[in-house]
Amino acid sequence: MPPLNAGLVMPRGTATNLVARVKDAERRGVGMVWTTVGGPTADPVTAYAAAGAATKRIGLGTAVVPTYPRHPITLAAQAIAIDDLAPGRLRLGVGPSHRPVIEGAYGLPMGKPLNHLREYVTILRALLWEGSVDFAGDSFTVKMALPADAPPPKIPIPISALRPNAFHLAGEIADGAISWVAPIAYLVETALPALRAGAEAAGRPRPPLIAHVPVAVSADRAAARAAFRAQFPHYAKLPFYAAMFAAAGYPVTPSGEMTDELVEALAVSGPPAAIRERLEAIRARGIDELMIHLVVVADEASELAALSEILAGG
């Protein structure tokens, strides 16, 4: 079987563990890895520099770097360092995160998240693709240039997207739209049209839609649903996600829990052959790329090995 156009989400942990997992993924034939970013755990953006130096081919993606806590010039400098160690292999996914995190944990006012994200990506794009930026907006006033002897690395910048306006923005300015815990039907019927409309408004080709797909390598569907709920416990209680689930036709319960129907719409489970067939069917619906998140049911090592083989086409 040929490899799927899919990457593997790396679990958060120590920098040493992340580097080891990226090396293992490359050894198993996985073409792309992704990691979430944020909070007080070891910074994956920093760890990616070590992972890039320790590997040769595997792509490295962030899904996503929260924009509010990290100035775009700082993030651009980090991205340039990673690209120097792993040329052409970084995809710098960014996004505004959510109010409970940014305002509740970081204590930073969010204001208008999509406008903030537009300005942030504009600055990143100018620095990383053109080599200089001279920008004044509501959130940032930035004037900066790369050294004259440093050509811009042209690192792709996808953005996170949850509701139609965010997908429209991705179509306008980004190198991809990254979904997270979204039903495939919602992505096909709502996200793709918004992404296409944004690209048409900007007069550019539609960027890829990258769908986050949790996968449990288990034929026990009840156990797979329980494992999913244990590993994704908070999303039904986040207002933005609850609204998206309702818009997709899967409202959460009055107590803020996911129904079995919603879990089945979000996650793929079964034996390896059935999982491969289901993932190919998702791609056939117009989803450009998959971002696969292992849902551990019983034994992480054996399930990760099986999932890696599914992705690599072994």
DAVEN-V75628 format. One record per residue. N is the residue number from 1. RES is the residue in one letter. PHI is phi in degrees with one decimal (* if undefined). PSI is psi in degrees with one decimal (999 if undefined). D_CENTER is the distance of its C-alpha to the mean C-alpha in Angstrom with 2 decimals. Layout:
# DAVEN-V75628
((N:RES:PHI:PSI:D_CENTER) (N:RES:PHI:PSI:D_CENTER))
This chain:
# DAVEN-V75628
((1:M:*:143.2:25.37) (2:P:-74.2:157.8:23.09) (3:P:-62.5:147.6:19.58) (4:L:-76.2:152.0:16.88) (5:N:-79.9:78.1:14.36) (6:A:-150.5:145.2:11.72) (7:G:-114.2:169.8:9.90) (8:L:-115.9:129.1:10.26) (9:V:-76.2:127.7:8.41) (10:M:-88.2:132.8:10.91) (11:P:-68.2:148.9:12.64) (12:R:-72.3:152.3:13.48) (13:G:173.4:-146.9:17.10) (14:T:-76.0:160.1:19.45) (15:A:-63.2:-39.7:18.86) (16:T:-59.9:-43.6:21.38) (17:N:-66.1:-40.3:19.63) (18:L:-63.3:-45.5:16.26) (19:V:-60.6:-43.3:18.33) (20:A:-63.0:-40.3:20.30) (21:R:-68.1:-38.4:17.43) (22:V:-65.4:-43.2:16.02) (23:K:-60.7:-41.8:19.66) (24:D:-65.8:-40.3:20.17) (25:A:-62.4:-42.2:17.26) (26:E:-63.8:-41.0:18.79) (27:R:-61.4:-34.2:22.17) (28:R:-82.4:-4.0:21.24) (29:G:94.3:8.8:20.14) (30:V:-71.9:134.3:16.35) (31:G:-89.3:-18.5:15.20) (32:M:-151.1:139.6:11.61) (33:V:-124.0:153.4:9.86) (34:W:-130.3:154.3:6.58) (35:T:-145.9:146.3:7.26) (36:T:-76.2:162.4:7.09) (37:V:-139.1:143.4:9.76) (38:G:131.7:160.2:12.82) (39:G:84.3:-175.0:16.15) (40:P:-87.5:3.7:19.13) (41:T:-75.9:170.2:17.91) (42:A:-52.9:130.8:17.99) (43:D:-69.6:115.7:15.73) (44:P:-65.3:-29.8:13.13) (45:V:-61.7:-43.4:13.43) (46:T:-64.4:-44.2:17.11) (47:A:-65.7:-28.9:16.85) (48:Y:-61.9:-29.7:14.96) (49:A:-61.1:-44.6:18.24) (50:A:-67.9:-40.7:20.18) (51:A:-64.2:-39.5:17.93) (52:G:-64.6:-39.7:18.20) (53:A:-70.1:-25.8:21.92) (54:A:-91.0:-3.6:22.34) (55:T:-128.5:174.8:20.85) (56:K:-122.7:-30.4:21.75) (57:R:-127.9:-31.4:19.45) (58:I:-66.1:138.9:16.03) (59:G:-77.7:149.9:13.02) (60:L:-124.2:116.7:10.96) (61:G:-123.3:144.2:7.39) (62:T:-103.9:133.5:6.10) (63:A:-142.7:75.6:2.98) (64:V:-137.8:168.0:5.34) (65:V:-82.1:119.7:9.09) (66:P:-62.8:134.0:11.26) (67:T:-78.5:-33.8:13.71) (68:Y:-66.0:-41.8:16.86) (69:P:-79.5:-10.0:17.74) (70:R:-129.6:116.4:17.30) (71:H:-61.0:141.9:19.45) (72:P:-59.6:-31.6:18.06) (73:I:-67.0:-39.6:20.91) (74:T:-63.0:-45.6:20.05) (75:L:-65.9:-39.1:16.43) (76:A:-59.8:-41.7:17.88) (77:A:-64.0:-40.2:20.42) (78:Q:-64.5:-42.3:18.03) (79:A:-63.7:-39.1:16.09) (80:I:-62.9:-38.8:19.56) (81:A:-64.3:-44.1:20.58) (82:I:-64.0:-43.2:17.77) (83:D:-63.5:-31.6:18.51) (84:D:-66.1:-36.8:22.15) (85:L:-84.3:-27.8:21.65) (86:A:-137.3:72.9:19.28) (87:P:-57.4:130.1:20.15) (88:G:73.5:10.4:17.88) (89:R:-109.9:-6.7:15.17) (90:L:-93.9:137.1:12.62) (91:R:-122.2:115.2:9.73) (92:L:-95.3:82.4:9.40) (93:G:-74.6:132.0:6.39) (94:V:-131.6:159.5:8.32) (95:G:-171.0:162.7:9.21) (96:P:-79.2:-10.1:12.40) (97:S:67.6:-148.9:11.57) (98:H:-134.9:154.5:14.57) (99:R:-57.4:-42.2:18.31) (100:P:-58.3:-28.0:19.13) (101:V:-85.1:-54.9:17.03) (102:I:-70.7:-45.8:17.89) (103:E:-86.4:-37.9:21.43) (104:G:-76.0:-43.2:22.23) (105:A:-93.5:-50.3:21.09) (106:Y:-81.0:-22.5:21.00) (107:G:72.1:29.8:23.80) (108:L:-108.2:133.0:22.48) (109:P:-69.5:135.8:23.35) (110:M:-89.2:-31.4:20.54) (111:G:62.1:-123.6:22.87) (112:K:-108.3:100.4:21.15) (113:P:-59.8:-41.2:17.36) (114:L:-69.6:-35.9:16.83) (115:N:-66.9:-41.1:19.75) (116:H:-59.8:-44.2:18.53) (117:L:-65.6:-40.7:15.18) (118:R:-58.0:-46.8:17.33) (119:E:-64.9:-41.3:19.57) (120:Y:-61.2:-47.2:16.99) (121:V:-68.4:-35.9:15.46) (122:T:-58.5:-42.7:19.11) (123:I:-68.9:-47.2:20.10) (124:L:-58.0:-45.8:17.37) (125:R:-60.1:-45.1:18.17) (126:A:-62.8:-44.0:21.85) (127:L:-69.3:-48.3:21.77) (128:L:-82.9:-18.8:19.53) (129:W:-112.9:-29.3:20.92) (130:E:-112.1:-18.8:24.39) (131:G:94.8:-5.4:25.31) (132:S:-158.7:159.7:26.42) (133:V:-144.5:138.9:25.76) (134:D:-138.8:95.5:28.32) (135:F:-135.4:138.9:26.70) (136:A:-134.8:122.7:28.01) (137:G:-141.8:-161.5:26.27) (138:D:-74.6:-34.2:26.15) (139:S:-103.6:-28.1:23.74) (140:F:-136.3:144.1:24.32) (141:T:-128.9:111.6:27.29) (142:V:-134.2:131.9:26.46) (143:K:-136.0:113.8:28.70) (144:M:-158.9:150.9:27.71) (145:A:-140.3:147.1:28.06) (146:L:-70.8:157.1:27.13) (147:P:-54.8:147.7:30.23) (148:A:-59.6:-28.4:32.34) (149:D:-93.6:11.2:32.05) (150:A:-115.1:100.2:28.22) (151:P:-66.1:143.6:26.79) (152:P:-61.9:135.8:23.41) (153:P:-78.1:-12.8:20.74) (154:K:54.1:55.1:18.86) (155:I:-80.2:128.0:15.34) (156:P:-61.0:142.2:12.81) (157:I:-126.4:85.4:10.99) (158:P:-78.7:161.5:8.27) (159:I:-127.5:155.7:7.81) (160:S:-72.0:149.0:6.50) (161:A:-149.0:138.2:9.23) (162:L:-126.5:-49.7:11.30) (163:R:-108.1:167.2:14.89) (164:P:-53.8:-39.7:16.71) (165:N:-61.2:-35.4:17.38) (166:A:-71.1:-38.8:13.79) (167:F:-65.7:-37.8:13.36) (168:H:-61.2:-43.9:16.74) (169:L:-62.0:-41.9:15.78) (170:A:-59.5:-40.6:12.92) (171:G:-62.6:-33.4:15.72) (172:E:-73.7:-44.9:18.02) (173:I:-127.8:-12.5:16.44) (174:A:-107.7:172.2:13.03) (175:D:-100.8:23.1:12.17) (176:G:153.9:158.5:9.69) (177:A:-116.8:125.6:8.23) (178:I:-103.4:116.0:4.79) (179:S:-88.2:165.1:6.46) (180:W:-150.2:121.1:6.75) (181:V:51.1:59.7:10.25) (182:A:-129.2:136.8:11.89) (183:P:-60.4:141.8:14.97) (184:I:-61.7:-38.6:15.08) (185:A:-59.0:-39.6:18.27) (186:Y:-63.5:-40.9:16.77) (187:L:-64.9:-40.9:14.21) (188:V:-71.6:-44.0:17.24) (189:E:-88.6:-25.5:19.80) (190:T:-117.0:-49.2:18.20) (191:A:-69.4:-49.2:14.87) (192:L:-59.5:-45.8:16.16) (193:P:-61.1:-38.7:19.45) (194:A:-67.5:-40.4:18.06) (195:L:-62.4:-42.5:15.82) (196:R:-66.2:-40.6:19.01) (197:A:-65.4:-39.0:21.20) (198:G:-63.9:-41.5:19.36) (199:A:-65.3:-41.8:19.63) (200:E:-64.1:-39.0:23.26) (201:A:-63.8:-31.8:24.08) (202:A:-91.6:-4.0:23.00) (203:G:67.2:41.0:24.79) (204:R:-137.8:162.0:22.02) (205:P:-64.0:150.0:20.44) (206:R:-66.4:128.4:17.59) (207:P:-75.3:165.1:14.25) (208:P:-70.4:149.1:12.15) (209:L:-97.2:121.3:10.34) (210:I:-107.2:110.8:7.37) (211:A:-97.6:124.1:8.07) (212:H:-76.2:121.2:6.94) (213:V:-129.0:106.5:10.48) (214:P:-68.1:138.4:12.25) (215:V:-133.0:129.4:15.29) (216:A:-112.2:118.9:18.59) (217:V:-84.8:81.1:21.08) (218:S:-160.5:136.3:24.08) (219:A:-82.9:-8.2:26.71) (220:D:-88.2:96.9:27.45) (221:R:-67.0:-35.0:25.52) (222:A:-64.1:-43.2:26.83) (223:A:-65.7:-37.6:25.68) (224:A:-64.8:-41.8:22.21) (225:R:-64.1:-41.8:22.02) (226:A:-63.7:-40.8:23.36) (227:A:-65.8:-40.4:20.89) (228:F:-60.4:-47.8:17.94) (229:R:-60.9:-36.8:19.62) (230:A:-69.0:-33.1:20.24) (231:Q:-93.2:-14.6:16.70) (232:F:-129.9:64.4:15.16) (233:P:-82.3:-16.6:18.24) (234:H:-104.0:-18.3:17.34) (235:Y:-64.9:-34.6:15.31) (236:A:-65.6:-19.7:18.54) (237:K:-95.6:-6.6:20.17) (238:L:-84.6:125.3:17.80) (239:P:-55.2:-42.2:19.58) (240:F:-62.0:-41.8:16.74) (241:Y:-71.2:-42.7:15.39) (242:A:-58.9:-39.5:19.02) (243:A:-65.9:-40.5:19.84) (244:M:-65.3:-42.7:17.11) (245:F:-60.1:-42.8:18.33) (246:A:-63.9:-42.1:21.84) (247:A:-63.6:-29.8:21.20) (248:A:-81.5:-5.5:19.90) (249:G:95.4:14.4:23.17) (250:Y:-129.8:67.2:22.18) (251:P:-62.4:147.3:23.42) (252:V:-78.0:166.6:23.20) (253:T:-70.7:163.6:26.58) (254:P:-56.1:-27.0:28.73) (255:S:-88.6:5.4:27.91) (256:G:81.1:36.3:24.14) (257:E:-114.2:153.7:23.42) (258:M:-78.4:136.1:21.57) (259:T:-76.2:163.2:24.11) (260:D:-59.6:-37.1:24.32) (261:E:-63.5:-39.2:23.71) (262:L:-67.2:-43.9:20.35) (263:V:-59.8:-42.8:19.31) (264:E:-65.4:-30.5:20.54) (265:A:-76.1:-24.3:18.59) (266:L:-91.3:-35.4:15.24) (267:A:-117.9:151.5:15.89) (268:V:-109.0:136.4:17.62) (269:S:-144.1:163.6:20.52) (270:G:138.5:-175.1:23.64) (271:P:-72.8:164.6:25.19) (272:P:-53.1:-45.0:23.49) (273:A:-62.5:-40.4:25.25) (274:A:-68.9:-36.8:24.32) (275:I:-64.4:-46.5:20.61) (276:R:-58.2:-44.5:20.70) (277:E:-62.2:-42.4:22.61) (278:R:-66.8:-40.8:20.29) (279:L:-66.7:-39.6:17.17) (280:E:-64.3:-36.5:19.36) (281:A:-65.8:-37.1:20.50) (282:I:-63.5:-46.5:17.06) (283:R:-59.4:-37.5:16.61) (284:A:-67.7:-15.6:20.15) (285:R:-83.7:3.5:19.42) (286:G:107.1:5.3:17.76) (287:I:-79.5:124.8:14.09) (288:D:-73.1:-38.5:13.40) (289:E:-152.0:149.6:10.89) (290:L:-113.4:144.9:9.69) (291:M:-120.6:101.2:7.10) (292:I:-91.3:130.2:9.92) (293:H:-116.6:112.2:10.39) (294:L:-66.9:124.8:14.08) (295:V:-98.4:110.9:16.16) (296:V:-77.7:123.5:19.21) (297:V:-101.7:-47.7:22.42) (298:A:-135.2:-49.1:25.26) (299:D:-138.1:107.2:24.78) (300:E:-60.5:-44.0:21.51) (301:A:-60.3:-50.6:23.07) (302:S:-70.0:-36.2:24.45) (303:E:-70.7:-37.2:21.54) (304:L:-65.7:-40.0:19.10) (305:A:-62.3:-43.8:21.74) (306:A:-66.2:-42.1:22.05) (307:L:-66.2:-41.3:18.36) (308:S:-59.9:-38.8:18.17) (309:E:-67.1:-37.4:21.26) (310:I:-60.6:-45.4:19.85) (311:L:-70.7:-39.8:16.95) (312:A:-77.3:-13.7:19.38) (313:G:79.3:23.8:22.01) (314:G:-73.9:999:24.61))
